[in-house]
Every structure is written in structure tokens, then in C-alpha cells.
């Protein structure tokens, strides 16, 4: 359906792709992954409108191929006075009305031939998108996403997450040959995320989905496209199998690297000896021997395997604090309430201690962000902040923390850094190197903007962090680096997140929004609740065993015990078959 052959493309300030090739074929559900700023969204733009871009190489798209698209930045049109059913069925209803109108016109018109032609075209278009069954198909999609209750609601009344799912349904029902979705999971709560999983898995056409969500990656796709360092890698199979393949390659490369390193060391020793001899023995044969050894060394260096997909460099996120506090209460919320058009939260009471790491969990539109923002602003009668607390805030609305008109350098000078060299040195830990630091923040991807927010939070050295969807738009490597930083952080964290893995891997307990108030739940109970709702009975145990074996492999590789690592890899392969 789509073939990309040796495609290269660059912006004036950045080269994105260098001779990349891949295909998209019938029945493939493809996850498109890669670190932030690697050019995933730009490649999608090229696929959708190749005439706009001056690229090198070949892009072959079947001329009959229709493309559907769901943007990561879709905005709800509050002015549209239409129901959910009418919104999803807009194309069907429009064609249906057109057919009815033509039939009415045929009753009185003398130009029957022209009208018959128009009627047939409209009928063919209606049939091509399954028009006869459109009401039934809409109902099936709504039921699949557990959103039948929204059918007669106005679109303007939907939460952002609900609207995203409605958009996905609308595109799917038009039956495009290729459907492209750019981070459709961002900000979806877990129930809506599960609904998205069901919609993806039920879709019959080709899918290309940019996502960093580990839940979707592990449960939805049969092909992986991985874009990194201007190169692309295709893998036919599940994400979990792709990671297993990378791990096997990593072990082979590390073993080979050590063997090569030892050979290079021996060769360098011989070269040093030959050079030493050459200083007092000027025989031509000695010079030739030295020259041959140097060339051999150059060949050894040249054949070192470069594997850009095996070991992606994680950012070095460090969450240090200036003022470490003893075990004391840092945030107290007493009888907190919040309402907009309706009451969202009422009689909310909880306290956070100085080393607590806590996730606030609740459906979209239940007041989580408002609560976190009120704690940050500290101007609400129901909220009390300890006098020794310094708070840092990461917002899901990135413009609340970052100034789009600033360059990256300017943003961090404003944040208190003394010199541009200080900023450059600091930001290199977060993957911002070279000319990118002179770019306007407005030009960055969503993932890059969230990385900048994390860098600002870390630079503050605050002892209480308020994080609103910190993993949104972040690639999986950065998510793992953030989890590690959170684990090592010595202060308190209050985090809103719909990313299940970030919550269970980094938080001490959760605050669940339930019936307009908040109750505390242990991590063990929360994990069991999620797994009971969405997985087979033995899935939790299999996943925990898998994680345990992966940690043993990591330790074996640190000790360069490759034989043990290979034995453990066989054990891991058997566990992966259960997932």
C-alpha cells in the first residue's frame, strides 16, 4: 500500500532522515516509535502530503489509497451544536441527505440522465463507507469503547479524552485504507485508554500509530517502526518481542565489543613495541611491520558494530533538593471543594509527608488538574503548605510553564542560570545539544517541551514536586529515566498520571477520586484492581517474573557474565510467550 525507499529530508537547522526505507501493507497495525524530536510527526506529514516537502528518494503510495488522520493536537469545536451520534455519522448523514435530495429533484426534473449519474456517484460513495449499516456500526463502536451513554450528548459537553475517542471512531467508520494517529493516547485516563486499545484491535485496515504508551505498545501492534538517529528499523512482530530481540542483540554486541577491545589492546601493545624498536633500528622491514600493524588496527576500529537501536542514550534526569526535610507534613488539604458548571470535588481531605510519592488517579474531567494548580498557587483556604517547602510545578498545559516566544537558552537564563555556557552544559544532560538551544520553544515537539519542563523542575531543586502528566509525549527511554529519578528523589511528589507503569513503578500509594471525593489506596490494592479489570488472572504474576529476570540479565551484563545472561534470556523467552 505504501513504500518508502531511501528517503532523506532535512530542515535548515537539522537533518531528520538519511536514506530510510520501509513498507506498510495490508492488515498491519504498526506502532511508530522513537525519541522526542526524531521526526515522527514530520514523516507523517510527508506521507499525508508529499507535494509540500522537498525530500530525496522515492515515496510510492497506491493511487487508490485513502488516508484517515487523528492529530495529537485535536481541539474540540465548542461552537458545533451537534450530538455525538451526529458528529460521528456526519459523512454518512451528509451523503444520505444528498441521496434523498437527488431523489426529490428527480420527481420534478426533466434532466433525469444527469441526476441519475449524480445519484449513482452518491450511492457508490455511501456504499464504500458501509452506509447501509452506519447506525448499527456507530452503536457497535460506542459499545466497544463503553461510551454508549454519550450517544445523545452534545459534543461540546465531552471531556478532552472522550472527544479524542469519538474522533478515532469517526475516522475508523469512514473505512480509510490507511489510518494514521499521532499520539492518540495523550491525557486519556485508564478506562479511555482501554477503550482506545479495543478500538485499535478491532480495526480491519492498516494502522500507523505514533505512541510512547507502554500499555498500548504491549497490547496492540503486530509491527514496529523505530526511528532513531536519522535511521529507521522495521520489525514484524509485537513490541515485547522487539524489545526481546534488542536485548539479544545487545548481549551479542557487548560480548563482541569486549573480545574486539581485547584484540585491539593486544594490537596496540605490538604497535608500541614496534615503534620503540623503530627508534633505534631503522631497517625498512621494521617500518613495514609497523605500517601493516597500524592499518590492521584501523580496520579493527572501522568494523566496530554501530547499533543505534540497541543502546539509546537515556537523558540524565537528576531530581536533587536544596532543603531535605525530616519526616513531617508538607501539604495539608482540608475540606477542599471545587466546581465549574457542576460540583467536581467535595469534602476532600488528605496530607502529604516530606518523602511521600503519591499519584492522584481519576477519570478525565474530575478536577485533578485544578486541585494540583490550587496547591501550587497556595491561595486556597483549604490548602496549607509547610513554611519550609519549596514547590516546583510541571503542567500538562506546557504554555503555563514555558514561554513559546523564548529560545531554549533565554528560557533558562530567565530560570536563574548565570551564563549561556552554564545552560548549555546543564541541558546536554537532557538531550539538548548544539544549535537546538537557539530554537524558539514554539518550534519544539510536545515531547521536547515536556523534557524542558522536567529540566526546569530539576534545576529548581525544590523539595515538593507537583507533576501533571509528566510522561505525556515522552518517549519510553525518557519515561524510564524519569522513573529512576523519581525513585532516587528525597522529597515529596504529588503526581497526576494516567500512565499505569509510571504509577506502579514510582509511587508509594494513590489517591483515588471516587464519587466527588478522594480516598487513599495502597499500591498493592491499586495494582490488583487494574489487573483484575483488564488482564487475565495470571498476567500480573507473569509480568512480575519477567521484570525479575530482566533485572538479573542487567546484573549479569554488568559483570560481563555472558553465559549466565544467555541462560536467563532463554528463561525470559518462555515468560514472554505467556504475555
N, C-alpha and C positions, 0 to 999 in steps of 0.2 A: 504493500500500500504506500509506504514512504521509504525512500532510500537516500541516505546522506553519504556522499563519497568524497573523502579528502577535503572537507570544508574547513576554511580558515577565515577568521574575522577578527578585527581589532578596532578599538576606539583610538583616538589620538593619544590618550594617556595610558592605554592598557591593551595588551594583546590577550584575547579571550580563548581562541581555539587555533590549534595548529594541526591541520590535516586530520580532522576527526571523521570517523565513518561509523554508521550504524544503520539498522533497518527496523521498521515497525511493521508487523504483519498481523494477519487476521487472528483474533482470539487472544492476543497478548494484552495482559494487564501489566503495564510497565511502570515501575517506580523510578523516578528521575532524582538522583541524589548527588550531593557534592557540597563542599564547604561554601560558606556565605561569600557572595561576590565572585563566584567562579563562572557565572554567566548563564545559569539555567534559564532565568526568565527571558534573557535576550535570545537564547536559542529557540525558545517557544515563539517569540515574536517573529523570528526569521521563518520558522515553519508555517506560521499563520499568514504572513505577508512578505514573501521573499522579494517582491519587487522593490520594497522600501530599503533593502540593505545591499551594500556593495561587498559581497563576500566572494572568496575564491573557492573553486571546487564545484561539485555537482550536487544539486538537490532535485531528486525525482519524486514527484507526487502524482499518483494516479489521477488523471483529469476528472474522473467521476467522484473523487473522494470529497465527502462533506466533513467539515470540522466544527465541533461544538467546543465552547470555551467557558470556563468559570474562573474569573480573576481572583487573585488573593486580596484585592482591594475593593471588592464589590460594595457599593453603597446602596442602602435602602432608599428608594424614592418615596418620601413621606407624602408627596402630593398625589400619588396614584390612589384613587378611591376605588380599589378593586379587592375582591376576596382572594384567598389563597388558591381556590379552585380555578377562578377566572385567570389568575396570574400564570399558573402552571399550564393551563389549557389555552393560553392566548392565541397561539398559532393555529390550533385546531378550530377554535371558535371563529377566528377571522376567516379561515377557509370555508367553514360551514356556512357562515353568513354570506360569503361571496357566492357559493353554490346556490343558496336559496334566492339571492338577489338575481342571479342569471336566469333561474327557472321562472321567476316572476316576470322578468323582462321578456322572456320568450313567449309568454302568453299574449303579448300585445305587439311585438316587433315583427317586421317583415324580413329583417336581415337574420334569418334563422341560421344560415351556414356559419356566419361569423360568431354568433352566440354559442353554437354547438361546439366550435373549436375552443372557445374560452371555457365552456363548461367542462370539456374533456381535460383540458390542462389543469383546471382547478381540482377536478376529480382525481386525476393522477397524483397531484401533489398531496391531496388528502389521504389517498391510499398509501403513498410511500412512507408516511409517518404513522401509519396504523390508525387512521382517523375513525374507522368504524367502531373501534374498541376504546377510544380515547378516554371516555368517562371511567370505564372499568379499569384501564391501565393507570389512571391517576389515583384511583382508590387503592389499587394494589401497591403503588409506590408509597402512598401515605401510610398504609398499614405496615409496610416493611420497615419504615422509619419510625413507627409508633407515633405518628403525627396526625392521625385521622381527626383528632379533636380540633385541629386548626383549619379544617377544610372550609368552613364558612366564615372564618375570621377575616378581618381586613388585613392586608399585607402590612399596612402602616403600624399595626399593633404587635408585630413579631419582634422577638429579640434578634440580635445580630446572628447568633448561632442558628436559630430557626430559619431565618431568611437565607442563610448560606445553603442549608439543606434543601430548601424549596427551589433555589436556583439550580442545584445539582439535578433535582428531579426534572425540572423544566427542560434542561439541556438533554438529559438522557431520553426523555419521551419524544424528542424530535428525531431520534434514531440517527445521529451522525455516524459516519464510518469511523472517524477518529474523534475521541473526546479528550480534550486537554484540560487539566485542572491544576492551578498554581496555588499550592498550599491551602487546600480547601478545609483543612482541619484546624487552622489557627483560631484560638479562643473558643473552640467547641468544648462544652462540658462533656463528661464521660458518657452520659446517655446519648447525646447527639453524636459523639464520636463513634459510638457503637452503631448508631443508625447509618452514619456515613459508610462504615465498614460493610454493613448489609447491602447498601445501595451499590457500592463498588463491586462486591462479589456477585451481585445479581445481574450486572450489566453484560450484555452479549457482544458488544463491539470492542474495538481497540481502545485502550485507555493509556494515556501518558499523564502521570500524576507527580508533580513536584511535592515531596513531603519529607519532613525530618521526624515525623511522629513514629516512635518505635512500635507502638501498638498496631498502627496501620501497616507499617513495613513488615511486621512479623505475621500478619494475618490476611493480606490482601493481594499479593502480587506474584506473578509467575515469570517476571523478567526484571532485571535491574540494569539501568543505565547509570554509570558513575562518572561524573565529570570532575576532573581534578588537574591542576597544573597544565591547562591547555590541552589535555588529552582526555579521551573517553574510553571507558571499558564496558563491554556488553557481557551480561551473564544471564543465561537462560536457566531460571530456577528461582526459588524463594530467597528472600533476604537472609534468612537464618542460614541457608545453605551457602549463600555468597560469603557471609562472614566466616563460615567454617572453611571455605576454600581459601580465603585470605589468610586465615590462621595457619593452614597447612603450608602455604607459600612462604609465610613469614618464618616458620621453623626451618624450611629448606634454605632460605636466603641467609638466615643467621648462621646456620651450620656452614654454609659455603663461604660466607664472609670471614668467619674465624679461620677456616682452612686456607683461604686466599691470603688473609692477613699474615698467617704464619709463613706461607711461602714467600710473600713479599718481604717479610722481615729477614728470612734467610738470604734472599737475593740481595737485599740492601747491605747485609753484612759482607757478602762476597764482593760487592762493588766497592765498599770502603777498603777492604783488603787490597783489591787490585789498584785502587787509587794510591794507597800507601806505597805499594811496590813500585808503581809508575814514577813516584817522586825520586827514586834512586836507581831505577832500571828503565832505561829509555828504549828497550828493544821494541820494534814495531809489533811483534806478536802480542806483547803485553797490552799495547794500546788497542789492538783489535779486540782482544778479550774483554777489555773494559767497555769498549763501544758496544759489543754484542750484548753484554750483560745489561747495559743501560737501556738498549732497545727492548730487550726481553721484559725489563721492569715496566717500561712504558706500555707494552702490550698487556701486561697483567693489570695495570691500572685501568686501561681502556675497557677491558672486558668485565670490570666490576658491574654487577647487575644493578641497574637503577629501577626501582619499583615504586613509582609514585602512588600506587593504590594500596600498598601493603602497610606502610607506616605513615599515616597522615599526621603531620605535626599538630598537636593539640595546643591551644593557647595556654599560656601560663597565668591562670587566674589565681590571685592570692588575696584573700579577704582578711587583712590584718586589722587590728584595732589599736588605738592610742590609749584608751582608758578601759582596761579589763576590770569588770565589776564582780564582786563576790556574789554568792547565791542570794539574790534579792529581787523583789518585784520591780520590773522596769516599765510595764504598761498595765494600767487598770481600766477596764471598761465596765461601767455600772449603769444598768437600766437604759441602755442605748436604744434609740429608735430612729428609723429613717423612712420617709415616704416621699413619693413623687405623685403620680396620678393615683397611686394606691399605696397602702402600707406595705413596705418591703421587709423591714426588720423591726422587731418589738421586744422589749424586755431582754436585751442581750447583755449577758454578764460573763466576763472571763478576765483572767490576769495572765500576763506573760512574765516569766522569770528571766534572769540575765543570761542564761545559757540555753533557754528553750528554743527548739526549732519546730515551728508549728505551721501546718498548712490549713488554710480556710477552704473548705470544699462545699460547693453548692451549684445548683443549676444556673445557666445564663440568666441574667436579669434579676438576681435575688439580692442585690445590694452589697456584694463583696467589695467591689472597687470603691464605692462610696465610703464604706467603713474604713478601708485602708487609707484613703485620702484624708479622711477626717482625723485619723490617728497622726498622720504626717503633719497636717496643719496645726494640730493641737489647739483648736479653738472651740471645742465642743464641751459643754458642761458635763457630759457623761464620761469623758476621757481624761485620764490623769497620767502624765509622763514623769518618771523619776527625774529629778533635777540634774543628775549626773549623766543623763543619757544624751548621746549624740546620734541623731537619726539620719539615715540615707534612704532614698526612695527611688525605685525603678518603676516606671509607669508603662502600662500597655499602650497608652496614648503617647507615643515617643516624643511628640512635639511639646509635651508638658515639661520634659526634662532637657531636651536638646533644641538648640536654635538652628533651624534649617538654613538660615542666611549665613551662618558662620562656616568657615573652613574647620576641619578637624583640629588643626593647630590652634586656631582662635578659640575654639570651644574649651580647650584645656588650659590655655592661658587665663581665660575667664574663670576656670575652676581652681586657680591658685598656683599653677606651676610658674616658676620664675622665668625660664628661658625656653626657646623652641627646642634646643638640644635636649633639655630635660623631658619635654613632651615626647620627642621622637624616641628617646631611649625607653621611656615608660610604655608607649603604645606598641613598640615592637613585640612586647610580650603578648599582645592581643591580636597580632597578625597584621597591624597597620604599619607598613614599611614603605620607604621610597616616596614617590610622588603622590600616592593616595592621600597623604596627610594634608595636602594642599587643596583637596577637593572640597566642594561645598557639601554639607551634611545632607542637603536635599537630594543630592545625586546618588546617595548610597542605597543599597538594598535594605530590606527590612531586617535581615539577619545582621548586617554590618551596623545598623543603628542600634540594635539591642546589644551588640558587643561593646559599642561605645558607651552605652548606659552602664553596662557592667563595669567597664573601666573607670567610669566616674564614681560609681558606688564604691569600688575597691580603693580608689585614691582618697576617698573621704575618711577612711579608717574609722568609720562610725562603729558604735557598739550595739546598735539596733538597726537591722535592715528590714525594710518593708518592700517586698518584691511582688509586683503584679504581673503575672505570666512571664517570668524571666526567660523561659525556654522558647517562647514563641519566635518563629523564624530562625532559631539557631540550628545549625547542623548537628548531627548526632555526636561528632567529636567534641564540639564545644559543650554540648549538654553533659557529656561525661566529665569534662574538665570542670564544669560548674558544680556538678555533684561532689567531686573530690574537694573542691574549695569550700563548699558548704560543710562537708564532713569535718574539715580541719579548722573551721571558723570558731572563735572563742566567745562570740557574742550571741545575741538573740536574733532570731529570724521569724518574721511573720510573712508567709508567702501564699499568694493566691496562685493555684496551678490546676490545670486540667490534665497535666502530663502525669499519668499514673506512675511511671517509673521514677520520675524525679521526686514524687511524694514518698513512695515507699522506700527509696534508696537513701533519702536525705533527712526526713523529718522524724521527730520524736513521737508526735501524736497529731491528730487532726481535730479541727473544729468544724463540725458538720452543720450546715444550715438546714433546719428541719422545721416546717410549719411556722415560718417567720421568726424563729429564734435560733440560738446556737447551742449545741451540746458537744461536749468533749468525747472523743472516741480514741481508744488505743490503736496503735498502728497494726497490731496483730488482728484486731477485730475488723478494722477497715479493709485490710488486705483480703481477709476471708470473705467479707461482704461482696467485694468486687469480683473475686474469683467465683464465688457461688452463683453470681448473676450472669457471668459472661463466659465462663470456661467449663470444660469437663472437670469431673471430680478430681482426677489425678494430675491436672495440669500444673497446679501450684507446686506440688512435690517434684515433678519432673523439671520445672524451671529452676527451682532452688538447687537441685542436684547439678543441673547444667552450669549454673553460676559457680558452684563449689569446684567443679572440675576445671573450669576456665581459670579460676584463681590459682589452682595447683599447676596448671600449664605455665601461667605467667611466672610463678616462682621457679619452675624448672628451667625456663628460658633465662632467667636472671642468673642462675647457677651454671648456665651453659650445659645442662644435663639433657642433651637432645634425645637420648634413648628413652628416658622417662617421659619427656614431652610427647614422643611418638606413641608410647603406650597409652598415655592419657588421651591423646587425640582419638584413638580407636574407641575409647570409652565414651568420649564426647559424641562421636558419630552415632553411637547407639542411642544416646539420650535424645539427640536431635530428631531421630526418627519418631519419638513419642510426642513431639510438639507440633 
